[in-house]
Amino acid sequence: MNAPTATPLDERRHRRMHAPRLHPSASWVVPLTLGIFFGGYAIFIDHNQGSTLLAAGLLGLVAAVVVGAVCYGVGRVQSGLMPEVRATLYGTVLGSAIGFLYSLSGASVYRASAMGLGVGLAMTAMSFYVFHMRSN
């Protein structure tokens, strides 16, 4: 006769956690901000290593555009990816960026590669954990 009704506590218990929805402008503001900071830091490092300000500025501009474009692309495709692939993508982007910045400081290619690999693996593991904890 009467079907059992769900109480608010039961509804809360079975509700999945979802990430908060960001404002649509965040899809381009976040990559733009990351690109500006990355390019500025690249200018700072390259100029301190002895480059002229014009050469360092050109390098920083190119680095900012590349990082901003890659971050925008990752943001556009991330919702359709499996958590494992998304975590690997985040780790790859951050590891490459850190390795590049470390190489600008005058470190050898091996040290910069090792630093980028270490940071990338750490980011992959952390992202994998966050994505899987949030999906349960």
DSSP file (Angstrom, degrees, kcal/mol; ACC not computed):
  #  RESIDUE AA STRUCTURE BP1 BP2  ACC     N-H-->O    O-->H-N    N-H-->O    O-->H-N    TCO  KAPPA ALPHA  PHI   PSI    X-CA   Y-CA   Z-CA
    1    1 A M              0   0    0      0, 0.0     2,-0.6     0, 0.0     0, 0.0   0.000 360.0 360.0 360.0 -78.0    0.0    0.0    0.0
    2    2 A N        -     0   0    0      3,-0.0     3,-0.0     1,-0.0     0, 0.0  -0.762 360.0-138.5 -91.0 126.1    2.2    2.7    1.2
    3    3 A A        -     0   0    0     -2,-0.6     2,-0.1     1,-0.1    -1,-0.0  -0.564  30.7-101.2 -78.0 144.0    5.6    2.8   -0.3
    4    4 A P        -     0   0    0      0, 0.0     2,-0.3     0, 0.0    -1,-0.1  -0.431  38.4-138.0 -65.3 137.0    8.5    3.5    2.1
    5    5 A T        -     0   0    0     -2,-0.1     2,-0.4    -3,-0.0    -3,-0.0  -0.730  13.8-116.9 -98.2 147.3    9.6    7.1    1.8
    6    6 A A        -     0   0    0     -2,-0.3    -1,-0.0     4,-0.0     0, 0.0  -0.646  25.7-138.4 -82.9 134.1   13.2    8.1    1.9
    7    7 A T     >  -     0   0    0     -2,-0.4     4,-2.0     1,-0.1     3,-0.3  -0.499  26.7-107.2 -84.6 160.8   14.2   10.3    4.7
    8    8 A P  H  > S+     0   0    0      0, 0.0     4,-2.1     0, 0.0     5,-0.2   0.831 120.9  57.3 -57.8 -30.7   16.6   13.3    4.1
    9    9 A L  H  > S+     0   0    0      2,-0.2     4,-1.9     1,-0.2     5,-0.1   0.907 105.9  48.8 -67.4 -40.3   19.3   11.3    5.9
   10   10 A D  H  > S+     0   0    0     -3,-0.3     4,-1.5     1,-0.2    -1,-0.2   0.894 110.5  51.2 -65.1 -38.9   19.0    8.4    3.4
   11   11 A E  H  X S+     0   0    0     -4,-2.0     4,-0.7     1,-0.2    -1,-0.2   0.899 110.7  48.3 -65.4 -39.3   19.1   10.8    0.5
   12   12 A R  H  < S+     0   0    0     -4,-2.1     3,-0.5     1,-0.2    -1,-0.2   0.871 108.1  55.2 -67.5 -35.5   22.3   12.5    1.8
   13   13 A R  H  < S+     0   0    0     -4,-1.9    -1,-0.2     1,-0.2    -2,-0.2   0.851 113.3  40.1 -67.4 -33.8   23.9    9.1    2.4
   14   14 A H  H  < S+     0   0    0     -4,-1.5     2,-0.3    -5,-0.1    -1,-0.2   0.456  90.2 107.1 -97.1  -1.2   23.4    8.0   -1.2
   15   15 A R     <  -     0   0    0     -4,-0.7     2,-0.2    -3,-0.5    -3,-0.0  -0.602  67.7-130.5 -78.3 135.0   24.2   11.3   -2.9
   16   16 A R        -     0   0    0     -2,-0.3     2,-0.3     1,-0.1    -2,-0.1  -0.585  20.6-112.4 -84.6 147.1   27.5   11.4   -4.7
   17   17 A M        -     0   0    0     -2,-0.2     2,-0.4   117,-0.2    -1,-0.1  -0.626  35.6-166.6 -77.3 134.8   30.0   14.2   -4.1
   18   18 A H        -     0   0    0     -2,-0.3     3,-0.1     3,-0.0   117,-0.0  -0.924  25.4-107.0-121.5 149.0   30.4   16.4   -7.1
   19   19 A A        -     0   0    0     -2,-0.4     2,-0.1     1,-0.1     3,-0.0  -0.442  47.1 -97.8 -68.6 145.5   33.0   19.0   -7.8
   20   20 A P        -     0   0    0      0, 0.0     2,-0.4     0, 0.0    -1,-0.1  -0.400  39.8-113.8 -64.7 141.3   31.8   22.6   -7.5
   21   21 A R        -     0   0    0     -2,-0.1     2,-0.2    -3,-0.1    -3,-0.0  -0.620  30.5-141.9 -78.4 129.4   30.9   24.0  -10.9
   22   22 A L        -     0   0    0     -2,-0.4     5,-0.1     1,-0.1    -1,-0.0  -0.511  27.6 -91.6 -87.9 159.1   33.2   26.9  -11.9
   23   23 A H    >   -     0   0    0     -2,-0.2     3,-2.3     1,-0.1     4,-0.3  -0.416  38.8-115.3 -64.2 143.9   32.1   30.0  -13.7
   24   24 A P  T >  S+     0   0    0      0, 0.0     3,-1.5     0, 0.0     4,-0.3   0.788 113.9  64.0 -56.0 -28.5   32.4   29.6  -17.5
   25   25 A S  T >> S+     0   0    0      1,-0.3     4,-2.3     2,-0.2     3,-1.3   0.714  85.6  74.5 -70.2 -16.3   35.1   32.4  -17.6
   26   26 A A  H <> S+     0   0    0     -3,-2.3     4,-1.5     1,-0.3    -1,-0.3   0.742  80.3  73.1 -65.3 -20.8   37.3   30.1  -15.4
   27   27 A S  H <4 S+     0   0    0     -3,-1.5    -1,-0.3    -4,-0.3    -2,-0.2   0.761 115.6  19.2 -66.5 -23.3   37.9   28.0  -18.6
   28   28 A W  H <> S+     0   0    0     -3,-1.3     4,-1.6    -4,-0.3    -2,-0.2   0.621 119.2  62.2-116.7 -20.8   40.1   30.8  -20.0
   29   29 A V  H  X S+     0   0    0     -4,-2.3     4,-2.6     2,-0.2     5,-0.2   0.916 102.9  50.4 -71.8 -42.5   41.0   32.9  -16.9
   30   30 A V  H  X S+     0   0    0     -4,-1.5     4,-2.6     2,-0.2     5,-0.2   0.950 113.4  43.8 -63.8 -50.1   42.9   30.0  -15.1
   31   31 A P  H  > S+     0   0    0      0, 0.0     4,-2.6     0, 0.0    -1,-0.2   0.889 114.0  52.2 -61.5 -36.5   45.1   29.1  -18.2
   32   32 A L  H  X S+     0   0    0     -4,-1.6     4,-2.2     2,-0.2    -2,-0.2   0.931 111.6  45.8 -63.3 -44.8   45.7   32.8  -18.8
   33   33 A T  H  X S+     0   0    0     -4,-2.6     4,-2.5     2,-0.2     5,-0.2   0.920 113.5  48.8 -64.5 -44.6   46.8   33.4  -15.2
   34   34 A L  H  X S+     0   0    0     -4,-2.6     4,-2.6     1,-0.2     5,-0.2   0.909 111.7  50.4 -61.6 -41.5   49.0   30.3  -15.2
   35   35 A G  H  X S+     0   0    0     -4,-2.6     4,-2.8    -5,-0.2     5,-0.2   0.897 110.1  49.3 -63.9 -40.7   50.6   31.3  -18.5
   36   36 A I  H  X S+     0   0    0     -4,-2.2     4,-2.5     2,-0.2    -2,-0.2   0.937 114.4  44.3 -64.8 -46.7   51.4   34.8  -17.2
   37   37 A F  H  X S+     0   0    0     -4,-2.5     4,-2.2     2,-0.2    -2,-0.2   0.912 115.4  48.1 -64.5 -41.4   53.0   33.6  -14.0
   38   38 A F  H  X S+     0   0    0     -4,-2.6     4,-2.2    -5,-0.2    -2,-0.2   0.934 114.0  46.2 -64.8 -46.0   54.9   30.9  -15.9
   39   39 A G  H  X S+     0   0    0     -4,-2.8     4,-2.3    -5,-0.2    -2,-0.2   0.894 112.2  51.2 -63.8 -40.2   56.2   33.4  -18.5
   40   40 A G  H  X S+     0   0    0     -4,-2.5     4,-2.3    -5,-0.2    -1,-0.2   0.899 111.0  47.6 -63.2 -40.6   57.1   35.9  -15.9
   41   41 A Y  H  X S+     0   0    0     -4,-2.2     4,-2.5     2,-0.2    -1,-0.2   0.868 110.2  52.6 -69.5 -35.3   59.1   33.3  -13.9
   42   42 A A  H  X S+     0   0    0     -4,-2.2     4,-2.6     2,-0.2     5,-0.2   0.902 109.8  49.1 -65.0 -40.2   60.8   32.2  -17.1
   43   43 A I  H  X S+     0   0    0     -4,-2.3     4,-2.7     2,-0.2     5,-0.3   0.940 111.3  50.3 -61.1 -47.2   61.8   35.9  -17.8
   44   44 A F  H  X S+     0   0    0     -4,-2.3     4,-1.8     2,-0.2    -2,-0.2   0.923 114.5  42.5 -58.3 -47.9   63.1   36.2  -14.3
   45   45 A I  H  X S+     0   0    0     -4,-2.5     4,-1.1     2,-0.2    -1,-0.2   0.943 116.4  46.8 -66.6 -48.0   65.2   33.1  -14.5
   46   46 A D  H  <>S+     0   0    0     -4,-2.6     5,-1.8     1,-0.2     3,-0.3   0.882 112.4  49.4 -65.4 -38.4   66.5   33.7  -18.0
   47   47 A H  H ><5S+     0   0    0     -4,-2.7     3,-1.2    -5,-0.2    -1,-0.2   0.876 109.0  53.0 -68.7 -36.1   67.4   37.3  -17.3
   48   48 A N  H 3<5S+     0   0    0     -4,-1.8    -1,-0.2    -5,-0.3    -2,-0.2   0.708 102.0  60.9 -70.5 -18.5   69.2   36.4  -14.1
   49   49 A Q  T 3<5S-     0   0    0     -4,-1.1    -1,-0.2    -3,-0.3    -2,-0.2   0.449 130.3 -89.7 -87.3  -0.5   71.3   33.9  -16.1
   50   50 A G  T < 5S+     0   0    0     -3,-1.2    -3,-0.2     1,-0.3    -2,-0.1   0.435  79.7 136.9 113.8  -0.6   72.7   36.6  -18.2
   51   51 A S      < -     0   0    0     -5,-1.8    -1,-0.3     1,-0.1     2,-0.1  -0.374  60.0-101.6 -73.4 156.6   70.3   37.0  -21.2
   52   52 A T     >  -     0   0    0      1,-0.1     4,-2.6    -2,-0.1     5,-0.2  -0.354  31.8-112.2 -70.7 161.4   69.3   40.5  -22.3
   53   53 A L  H  > S+     0   0    0      1,-0.2     4,-2.3     2,-0.2     5,-0.1   0.860 117.2  53.1 -65.8 -34.4   65.9   41.6  -21.2
   54   54 A L  H  > S+     0   0    0      2,-0.2     4,-2.2     1,-0.2    -1,-0.2   0.934 111.9  44.1 -66.2 -45.8   64.6   41.5  -24.8
   55   55 A A  H  > S+     0   0    0      2,-0.2     4,-2.3     1,-0.2    -2,-0.2   0.902 115.4  48.4 -65.8 -41.1   65.7   37.9  -25.3
   56   56 A A  H  X S+     0   0    0     -4,-2.6     4,-2.6     1,-0.2    -1,-0.2   0.885 111.2  51.2 -66.1 -37.9   64.4   36.9  -21.9
   57   57 A G  H  X S+     0   0    0     -4,-2.3     4,-2.4    -5,-0.2    -2,-0.2   0.892 109.6  49.3 -66.0 -39.7   61.1   38.7  -22.6
   58   58 A L  H  X S+     0   0    0     -4,-2.2     4,-2.3     2,-0.2    -2,-0.2   0.918 112.5  47.9 -65.1 -43.1   60.7   36.8  -25.9
   59   59 A L  H  X S+     0   0    0     -4,-2.3     4,-2.6     1,-0.2    -2,-0.2   0.917 112.9  48.9 -62.0 -43.7   61.4   33.5  -24.3
   60   60 A G  H  X S+     0   0    0     -4,-2.6     4,-2.6     2,-0.2    -2,-0.2   0.878 109.8  51.6 -64.3 -38.4   58.9   34.3  -21.5
   61   61 A L  H  X S+     0   0    0     -4,-2.4     4,-2.3     2,-0.2    -2,-0.2   0.931 112.3  45.0 -64.4 -46.0   56.3   35.3  -24.0
   62   62 A V  H  X S+     0   0    0     -4,-2.3     4,-2.5     1,-0.2    -2,-0.2   0.919 114.3  49.6 -63.8 -43.0   56.6   32.1  -26.0
   63   63 A A  H  X S+     0   0    0     -4,-2.6     4,-2.7     1,-0.2     5,-0.3   0.902 110.9  50.0 -63.1 -40.7   56.6   30.1  -22.8
   64   64 A A  H  X S+     0   0    0     -4,-2.6     4,-2.5     2,-0.2    -1,-0.2   0.908 111.8  47.4 -64.6 -42.4   53.5   31.9  -21.5
   65   65 A V  H  X S+     0   0    0     -4,-2.3     4,-2.4     2,-0.2    -2,-0.2   0.925 114.4  46.6 -65.5 -44.1   51.6   31.3  -24.8
   66   66 A V  H  X S+     0   0    0     -4,-2.5     4,-2.6     2,-0.2     5,-0.2   0.947 115.6  44.1 -64.9 -48.3   52.6   27.6  -24.9
   67   67 A V  H  X S+     0   0    0     -4,-2.7     4,-2.6     1,-0.2     5,-0.2   0.911 114.6  49.8 -65.1 -41.5   51.7   26.9  -21.2
   68   68 A G  H  X S+     0   0    0     -4,-2.5     4,-2.2    -5,-0.3    -1,-0.2   0.912 112.6  47.0 -61.8 -42.5   48.5   28.8  -21.5
   69   69 A A  H  X S+     0   0    0     -4,-2.4     4,-2.5    -5,-0.2    -2,-0.2   0.904 113.4  47.9 -67.1 -41.4   47.5   27.0  -24.6
   70   70 A V  H  X S+     0   0    0     -4,-2.6     4,-2.6     2,-0.2    -2,-0.2   0.928 113.0  48.1 -65.4 -44.3   48.3   23.6  -23.2
   71   71 A C  H  X S+     0   0    0     -4,-2.6     4,-2.3     2,-0.2    -2,-0.2   0.883 111.8  50.1 -64.3 -38.1   46.5   24.3  -19.9
   72   72 A Y  H  X S+     0   0    0     -4,-2.2     4,-1.7    -5,-0.2    -1,-0.2   0.924 111.5  48.7 -64.2 -43.9   43.4   25.5  -21.9
   73   73 A G  H  X S+     0   0    0     -4,-2.5     4,-1.6     2,-0.2    -2,-0.2   0.907 111.3  49.3 -62.6 -42.4   43.5   22.4  -24.0
   74   74 A V  H  X S+     0   0    0     -4,-2.6     4,-1.7     1,-0.2    -1,-0.2   0.912 110.1  52.0 -63.1 -42.2   43.8   20.2  -20.9
   75   75 A G  H  < S+     0   0    0     -4,-2.3     4,-0.4     1,-0.2    -1,-0.2   0.829 108.8  50.8 -63.9 -31.8   40.9   22.0  -19.3
   76   76 A R  H  < S+     0   0    0     -4,-1.7    -1,-0.2     1,-0.2    -2,-0.2   0.834 119.8  32.7 -75.8 -32.5   38.7   21.5  -22.4
   77   77 A V  H >< S+     0   0    0     -4,-1.6     3,-1.1     1,-0.1     4,-0.3   0.552  93.7  89.5-101.7  -8.0   39.2   17.7  -22.7
   78   78 A Q  G >< S+     0   0    0     -4,-1.7     3,-1.3     1,-0.3    -1,-0.1   0.802  78.3  61.7 -65.9 -29.8   39.6   16.7  -19.0
   79   79 A S  G 3  S+     0   0    0     -4,-0.4    -1,-0.3     1,-0.3    -2,-0.1   0.779 104.4  49.2 -69.5 -24.1   35.9   16.0  -18.3
   80   80 A G  G <  S+     0   0    0     -3,-1.1    -1,-0.3    -4,-0.1     2,-0.2   0.390  95.8  94.0 -93.6   3.7   35.8   13.3  -20.9
   81   81 A L  S <  S-     0   0    0     -3,-1.3    -3,-0.0    -4,-0.3     0, 0.0  -0.650  80.5-107.7 -99.8 153.1   38.9   11.4  -19.7
   82   82 A M     >  -     0   0    0     -2,-0.2     4,-2.6     1,-0.1     5,-0.2  -0.405  37.1-111.5 -66.6 153.0   39.2    8.5  -17.3
   83   83 A P  H  > S+     0   0    0      0, 0.0     4,-2.4     0, 0.0     5,-0.2   0.848 117.0  54.2 -58.4 -34.7   40.7    9.6  -13.9
   84   84 A E  H  > S+     0   0    0      2,-0.2     4,-2.0     1,-0.2     5,-0.1   0.917 111.6  43.4 -65.9 -43.1   43.9    7.6  -14.7
   85   85 A V  H  > S+     0   0    0      2,-0.2     4,-2.4     1,-0.2    -1,-0.2   0.897 113.7  51.6 -69.1 -40.0   44.5    9.4  -18.0
   86   86 A R  H  X S+     0   0    0     -4,-2.6     4,-2.5     2,-0.2    -2,-0.2   0.912 110.0  48.9 -63.5 -42.5   43.6   12.8  -16.5
   87   87 A A  H  X S+     0   0    0     -4,-2.4     4,-2.4    -5,-0.2    -1,-0.2   0.907 111.8  49.3 -63.7 -41.4   46.1   12.3  -13.6
   88   88 A T  H  X S+     0   0    0     -4,-2.0     4,-2.4     2,-0.2    -2,-0.2   0.890 110.2  51.5 -64.4 -38.9   48.8   11.3  -16.1
   89   89 A L  H  X S+     0   0    0     -4,-2.4     4,-2.4     2,-0.2    -2,-0.2   0.923 110.3  48.0 -64.0 -44.9   48.0   14.3  -18.2
   90   90 A Y  H  X S+     0   0    0     -4,-2.5     4,-2.5     1,-0.2     5,-0.3   0.925 113.1  48.7 -61.0 -44.7   48.3   16.7  -15.2
   91   91 A G  H  X S+     0   0    0     -4,-2.4     4,-2.6     1,-0.2     5,-0.2   0.883 111.0  50.3 -63.2 -38.8   51.6   15.0  -14.1
   92   92 A T  H  X S+     0   0    0     -4,-2.4     4,-2.3     2,-0.2     5,-0.2   0.921 111.8  46.8 -66.0 -44.2   53.0   15.3  -17.6
   93   93 A V  H  X S+     0   0    0     -4,-2.4     4,-2.2     2,-0.2    -2,-0.2   0.948 117.0  42.3 -64.7 -48.2   52.1   19.0  -18.0
   94   94 A L  H  X S+     0   0    0     -4,-2.5     4,-2.7     1,-0.2     5,-0.3   0.917 114.6  50.8 -66.9 -42.0   53.5   20.0  -14.6
   95   95 A G  H  X S+     0   0    0     -4,-2.6     4,-2.4    -5,-0.3    -1,-0.2   0.903 111.8  47.4 -61.9 -41.4   56.6   17.8  -14.9
   96   96 A S  H  X S+     0   0    0     -4,-2.3     4,-2.2    -5,-0.2    -1,-0.2   0.914 113.0  48.8 -65.2 -42.4   57.4   19.2  -18.3
   97   97 A A  H  X S+     0   0    0     -4,-2.2     4,-2.4    -5,-0.2    -2,-0.2   0.926 114.0  44.7 -64.8 -45.4   56.9   22.8  -17.1
   98   98 A I  H  X S+     0   0    0     -4,-2.7     4,-2.6     1,-0.2     5,-0.2   0.898 112.4  52.4 -67.3 -40.0   59.1   22.3  -14.0
   99   99 A G  H  X S+     0   0    0     -4,-2.4     4,-1.9    -5,-0.3    -1,-0.2   0.898 110.2  48.9 -61.4 -40.0   61.8   20.6  -16.0
  100  100 A F  H  X S+     0   0    0     -4,-2.2     4,-1.5     2,-0.2    -2,-0.2   0.938 112.5  46.7 -64.7 -47.2   61.9   23.4  -18.5
  101  101 A L  H  X S+     0   0    0     -4,-2.4     4,-0.8     1,-0.2    -2,-0.2   0.891 112.1  51.1 -63.0 -38.4   62.1   26.1  -15.7
  102  102 A Y  H ><>S+     0   0    0     -4,-2.6     5,-1.0     1,-0.2     3,-0.6   0.866 107.1  53.7 -67.4 -34.8   64.8   24.1  -14.0
  103  103 A S  H ><5S+     0   0    0     -4,-1.9     3,-1.4     1,-0.2    -1,-0.2   0.822 101.2  60.5 -69.0 -28.9   66.8   23.8  -17.2
  104  104 A L  H 3<5S+     0   0    0     -4,-1.5    -1,-0.2     1,-0.3    -2,-0.2   0.778  92.8  67.0 -65.7 -25.2   66.7   27.6  -17.6
  105  105 A S  T <<5S-     0   0    0     -4,-0.8    -1,-0.3    -3,-0.6    -2,-0.2   0.493 124.4 -97.8 -77.4  -0.9   68.5   28.0  -14.3
  106  106 A G  T < 5S+     0   0    0     -3,-1.4    -3,-0.2     1,-0.3    -2,-0.1   0.500  75.1 144.3 100.8   5.1   71.6   26.4  -15.8
  107  107 A A      < -     0   0    0     -5,-1.0    -1,-0.3     1,-0.1     0, 0.0  -0.337  55.9 -95.5 -72.9 159.0   71.2   22.8  -14.6
  108  108 A S     >  -     0   0    0      1,-0.1     4,-2.4    -2,-0.0     5,-0.2  -0.230  32.7-108.9 -70.1 165.5   72.3   20.0  -16.8
  109  109 A V  H  > S+     0   0    0      1,-0.2     4,-2.5     2,-0.2     5,-0.2   0.879 119.0  52.6 -63.2 -38.0   69.8   18.2  -19.0
  110  110 A Y  H  > S+     0   0    0      2,-0.2     4,-2.6     1,-0.2    -1,-0.2   0.916 110.7  45.7 -66.2 -43.3   69.9   15.1  -16.8
  111  111 A R  H  > S+     0   0    0      2,-0.2     4,-2.5     1,-0.2    -2,-0.2   0.909 114.2  48.5 -66.7 -41.0   69.2   17.0  -13.6
  112  112 A A  H  X S+     0   0    0     -4,-2.4     4,-2.5     2,-0.2    -2,-0.2   0.898 113.1  48.1 -65.5 -39.6   66.4   19.0  -15.3
  113  113 A S  H  X S+     0   0    0     -4,-2.5     4,-2.6    -5,-0.2    -2,-0.2   0.912 112.5  48.4 -66.0 -42.1   64.9   15.8  -16.6
  114  114 A A  H  X S+     0   0    0     -4,-2.6     4,-2.5     2,-0.2    -2,-0.2   0.905 112.6  48.5 -65.0 -41.1   65.2   14.0  -13.3
  115  115 A M  H  X S+     0   0    0     -4,-2.5     4,-2.5     2,-0.2     5,-0.2   0.934 113.4  46.8 -64.4 -45.7   63.5   17.0  -11.5
  116  116 A G  H  X S+     0   0    0     -4,-2.5     4,-2.4     1,-0.2    -2,-0.2   0.891 113.1  49.6 -62.5 -40.1   60.7   17.1  -14.1
  117  117 A L  H  X S+     0   0    0     -4,-2.6     4,-2.6     2,-0.2     5,-0.2   0.919 111.9  47.9 -65.6 -43.5   60.2   13.4  -13.8
  118  118 A G  H  X S+     0   0    0     -4,-2.5     4,-2.1     2,-0.2    -2,-0.2   0.930 115.2  43.7 -63.6 -46.0   60.1   13.5  -10.0
  119  119 A V  H  X S+     0   0    0     -4,-2.5     4,-2.5     1,-0.2    -1,-0.2   0.896 114.1  51.7 -66.6 -39.5   57.6   16.4   -9.9
  120  120 A G  H  X S+     0   0    0     -4,-2.4     4,-2.4    -5,-0.2    -2,-0.2   0.904 110.4  47.7 -64.4 -41.5   55.5   14.8  -12.7
  121  121 A L  H  X S+     0   0    0     -4,-2.6     4,-2.5     2,-0.2    -1,-0.2   0.896 112.1  50.1 -65.9 -39.5   55.3   11.5  -10.9
  122  122 A A  H  X S+     0   0    0     -4,-2.1     4,-2.4    -5,-0.2    -2,-0.2   0.920 112.3  47.1 -64.2 -42.5   54.4   13.2   -7.6
  123  123 A M  H  X S+     0   0    0     -4,-2.5     4,-2.8     2,-0.2     5,-0.2   0.891 111.2  52.0 -66.3 -39.0   51.7   15.2   -9.4
  124  124 A T  H  X S+     0   0    0     -4,-2.4     4,-2.6     2,-0.2    -2,-0.2   0.935 111.9  45.8 -61.6 -46.5   50.4   12.1  -11.1
  125  125 A A  H  X S+     0   0    0     -4,-2.5     4,-2.1     2,-0.2    -2,-0.2   0.916 115.3  46.5 -63.8 -43.0   50.1   10.2   -7.8
  126  126 A M  H  X S+     0   0    0     -4,-2.4     4,-2.4     2,-0.2    -2,-0.2   0.916 114.5  46.6 -67.2 -42.9   48.5   13.1   -6.0
  127  127 A S  H  X S+     0   0    0     -4,-2.8     4,-2.9     2,-0.2     5,-0.3   0.906 110.7  53.2 -65.2 -41.5   46.0   13.7   -8.9
  128  128 A F  H  X S+     0   0    0     -4,-2.6     4,-2.1    -5,-0.2    -1,-0.2   0.918 110.8  47.2 -59.2 -44.1   45.2   10.0   -9.1
  129  129 A Y  H  X S+     0   0    0     -4,-2.1     4,-2.2     2,-0.2     5,-0.2   0.928 113.8  46.7 -63.7 -46.1   44.4    9.9   -5.4
  130  130 A V  H  X S+     0   0    0     -4,-2.4     4,-2.0     1,-0.2    -2,-0.2   0.921 112.9  48.8 -64.8 -44.1   42.2   13.0   -5.5
  131  131 A F  H  X S+     0   0    0     -4,-2.9     4,-1.3     1,-0.2    -1,-0.2   0.890 114.6  44.9 -65.4 -39.0   40.3   11.9   -8.6
  132  132 A H  H  X S+     0   0    0     -4,-2.1     4,-0.7    -5,-0.3    -1,-0.2   0.845 112.8  50.1 -76.0 -32.1   39.6    8.5   -7.2
  133  133 A M  H  < S+     0   0    0     -4,-2.2     3,-0.3    -5,-0.2    -2,-0.2   0.859 112.3  48.4 -71.0 -33.6   38.6    9.8   -3.7
  134  134 A R  H  < S+     0   0    0     -4,-2.0    -2,-0.2    -5,-0.2    -1,-0.2   0.778 106.8  56.3 -77.0 -26.0   36.2   12.3   -5.3
  135  135 A S  H  <        0   0    0     -4,-1.3    -1,-0.2     1,-0.2    -2,-0.2   0.661 360.0 360.0 -81.8 -14.8   34.6    9.7   -7.5
  136  136 A N     <        0   0    0     -4,-0.7    -1,-0.2    -3,-0.3    -2,-0.2   0.454 360.0 360.0 -89.6 360.0   33.6    7.4   -4.6
